[in-house]
Amino acid sequence: MTIDADARTLPGERVARYDLLGRRDTDYYAVFADIPDADRAVWDRAKAFADEVGTRMQGEWDAATYPVELVQRMGELELYTDGIEHPDLPHTSPLAAGLVNMEISRHDGSLATALAVQGGLALRTLALFGSTEQQQRWLRPLADGTTLGAFALTEPDHGSDSVSLETTATWVPSTGSGTGGWSLSGTKKWIGNGASGGITFVWARVANDGGDDHGAVRCFLVEQDTPGYVGTVITGKVSLRGIHQAHIAMDDVRLSADAVLPGSHTFKDASRVLYATRSGVAWSALGHATACYEIARTYATERMQFGKPLAAFQMVQERLAQMLDELTAMQLYCRRLADLETSGGLRPTQASLAKYHNTRAARRVAAIARDLLGGNGILLENGVMQHMADIEAIHTYEGTESVQALLLGRDITGMSAFT
């Protein structure tokens, strides 16, 4: 399936008009009423897909199974380019990428995380730092979902302080006429797609290369069937159950000299990828909160108690107003975030503030929705508990609440409180 890189619409695709009246109760300030047609086409495509698979994903979430074919389907729909600008990829604007993230999250957090891993992390890493040869081989397979990609930074003992990663890359000189290669050893944890049979972008510290890179953090492209690479699916999760995340053990994983991504040189390069995906998390939180609000509002207007709808009670209306207040602020954060990124003026700490605010707000919205549904709120079929659990994961990943607060504190005071 091909896409027009300028119009961002698929062949024969029609753009639906924005239903301002129908969305009034969710988009109260009409924040998304003036979306350009090209961006709306991408949004509508994501919405149609999410509407189609949302019910199925509840079953996948319940069974903790990973529907890889749906991940590949998102690639066929050209949903993975995530605002990445590269001549070999169809361009999706930051606004369209955000709306896609929001819409997928509104239906299922596991697929939204797959979207973030495949596009926001793996594809972006390759587009930013990969060699021409690496990009020629892997960009399209990642973009169209035929190859699953993983981004391996977090380690069992290094989450928020991932800058202290212990995975090593050791240069192994050739014993003959060759050029030598690399040996990777270490462990990674919570790696989406890390045991899915594709490729993994492993961030490691150079232990000995005979040059100036000793101690530098660089990124390596590892095919998951390479000897010494063992990815094991993490079980027992109560959040994001519909995507498999892996514990990865690497023991003398031998790689060719050209496995290193030449554009990666320091930990700041890994941070550059994470800064971009924090914007996506803010949009994802908005999607989860939107779903919780919609579920609660519908339930309150239809559920009869004491002879009248729940929505007719003052306390219920006040809680719905609280949710709408949170939701509208989240929408405004996201829309401004996209505008700043489009203009090239987005600073990393602005993305941090949006993630900090929106994941906190999403937790509050989900808690109110859960309360409004009473006992029915714990049923998977009603959706709120699934969103509530999945919000807990996005609240933590791509930088915890505390890390975002410290990044913001350093920016506004000029003083670091990390140590």
C-alpha positions, -999 to 999 in steps of 0.1 A, spaced: 0 0 0 14 34 -9 7 69 3 11 103 -12 40 119 8 25 154 4 -12 148 8 -8 120 34 -39 102 21 -41 67 7 -54 62 -29 -92 67 -30 -93 79 6 -120 105 15 -117 129 44 -147 131 68 -159 165 80 -154 173 117 -186 167 136 -185 197 159 -219 190 174 -212 153 179 -179 160 196 -190 189 217 -191 168 249 -156 156 244 -138 184 225 -155 212 244 -133 240 232 -132 226 196 -95 222 199 -94 198 170 -121 215 148 -96 231 124 -73 201 116 -60 203 80 -76 178 57 -44 159 51 -39 154 89 -76 145 93 -73 118 67 -45 101 88 -66 105 119 -97 90 103 -76 61 91 -64 54 126 -99 58 140 -114 33 115 -87 8 124 -91 13 161 -129 10 159 -126 -23 141 -101 -40 165 -110 -24 199 -133 -52 211 -109 -79 199 -81 -62 219 -100 -65 251 -98 -103 246 -61 -101 237 -55 -80 268 -74 -105 290 -54 -134 276 -21 -115 275 -16 -124 239 2 -102 213 -16 -99 180 14 -93 157 -8 -92 126 -25 -61 139 9 -45 145 17 -53 109 -17 -39 98 -8 -5 113 22 -5 91 1 -12 60 -20 18 70 12 39 71 7 48 108 43 43 120 62 73 106 53 93 138 63 128 126 97 115 113 112 134 84 132 112 61 133 112 23 126 75 22 95 76 44 61 91 39 59 122 61 33 124 89 30 158 106 35 160 144 -2 169 147 -13 139 126 11 116 145 -3 128 178 -39 123 167 -30 88 156 -15 81 190 -45 95 208 -70 75 187 -52 42 191 -48 48 229 -85 57 231 -93 21 221 -63 1 234 -31 10 252 -12 -21 241 -15 -13 204 -6 23 212 25 11 229 34 -11 199 29 21 178 53 40 200 79 12 200 78 5 163 76 41 151 86 64 179 116 44 191 129 18 166 121 36 133 131 70 147 165 56 160 173 42 125 162 73 107 183 96 130 215 76 135 216 47 110 240 44 81 228 46 45 232 8 42 213 2 74 185 25 63 182 10 29 178 -25 44 155 -18 73 136 15 70 108 2 48 104 -32 66 100 -12 99 77 14 84 54 -12 69 54 -35 99 69 -65 81 98 -64 106 92 -57 142 117 -33 159 128 -29 195 146 -2 214 167 -16 242 179 10 267 164 1 301 182 -25 323 171 -45 353 191 -22 376 189 10 355 156 25 348 154 62 356 192 62 357 196 45 324 226 68 318 244 43 341 237 14 318 261 -16 322 256 -34 289 290 -34 271 302 -34 236 337 -47 232 357 -43 200 372 -77 189 401 -73 165 403 -96 135 426 -126 138 430 -127 100 425 -103 71 391 -91 82 382 -58 100 371 -72 133 337 -67 150 318 -62 182 308 -84 212 278 -73 232 271 -86 267 245 -75 293 209 -75 301 179 -53 292 144 -53 306 109 -40 296 118 -41 259 87 -40 237 92 -63 207 124 -76 222 114 -112 217 93 -109 186 119 -122 161 128 -89 145 156 -65 152 167 -47 183 185 -14 187 207 -20 217 223 8 236 256 -2 251 288 13 266 319 8 246 343 -11 268 374 -12 246 376 -2 210 413 8 209 403 44 202 386 75 217 352 59 221 360 40 253 332 46 277 309 62 251 273 50 248 265 39 212 237 20 195 240 -13 178 216 -30 154 211 -66 164 190 -92 146 172 -112 172 183 -146 158 220 -137 164 236 -164 187 239 -152 223 208 -130 221 180 -145 243 147 -126 246 122 -139 271 86 -125 273 79 -110 307 48 -125 323 26 -115 351 19 -79 339 -14 -63 349 -8 -34 325 -4 -33 287 -11 -70 286 -17 -70 249 19 -64 239 49 -86 248 78 -69 265 110 -88 270 139 -95 293 169 -97 271 201 -115 280 231 -111 258 262 -132 262 291 -125 237 267 -115 209 290 -112 179 283 -84 155 300 -71 124 319 -38 124 291 -21 106 264 -31 132 270 2 151 248 31 141 274 57 130 253 86 141 251 75 177 280 87 199 267 96 234 238 90 258 224 123 246 215 106 213 193 81 232 178 110 250 170 127 217 148 97 208 131 97 242 124 135 241 104 129 209 84 100 223 75 119 254 52 140 232 36 108 221 30 97 257 12 130 263 -11 122 234 -16 86 245 -27 98 280 -52 121 263 -66 91 244 -70 70 275 -86 99 294 -110 106 265 -122 70 266 -127 70 303 -147 103 301 -168 89 272 -175 57 290 -185 75 323 -207 101 305 -226 74 286 -230 53 317 -242 82 338 -268 92 312 -282 57 307 -279 41 342 -311 45 362 -309 47 400 -336 60 424 -359 65 395 -337 88 374 -304 87 354 -272 90 374 -264 121 354 -294 139 370 -277 139 404 -256 170 414 -226 150 426 -224 131 393 -226 162 372 -198 178 393 -176 148 387 -183 148 349 -174 185 350 -141 177 367 -133 151 340 -141 176 312 -119 202 329 -89 177 330 -96 165 294 -98 200 279 -65 210 295 -49 178 281 -62 186 247 -47 222 248 -14 208 259 -13 184 230 -24 208 204 2 234 214 29 206 216 22 198 180 24 234 169 57 239 187 71 207 171 59 217 136 76 251 139 108 236 151 106 254 184 98 225 208 122 222 237 127 189 254 114 202 287 82 213 271 76 177 261 84 167 297 58 191 310 31 178 287 39 142 298 41 152 334 7 169 333 -12 146 310 -4 112 326 -12 127 360 -45 141 347 -53 108 330 -50 89 363 -74 113 379 -99 110 351 -97 72 351 -102 72 389 -134 93 386 -147 71 358 -141 40 378 -160 54 408 -189 66 386 -194 31 372 -197 16 407 -193 -22 407 -197 -24 370 -165 -4 367 -143 -35 374 -157 -54 345 -133 -56 315 -161 -53 291 -168 -17 303 -132 -7 295 -124 17 324 -102 -8 344 -82 -17 313 -75 20 306 -68 26 343 -42 -2 343 -26 9 311 -23 45 322 -1 32 350 24 20 325 26 52 304 28 72 336 61 55 343 77 48 310 97 74 289 106 90 322 88 88 356 68 117 371 97 124 394 122 125 365 101 149 345 97 171 376 135 172 381 140 180 344 116 209 347 130 220 380 165 222 365 152 241 336 134 268 355 159 272 383 192 265 366 201 240 393 202 203 390 187 182 418 193 148 403 222 140 427 
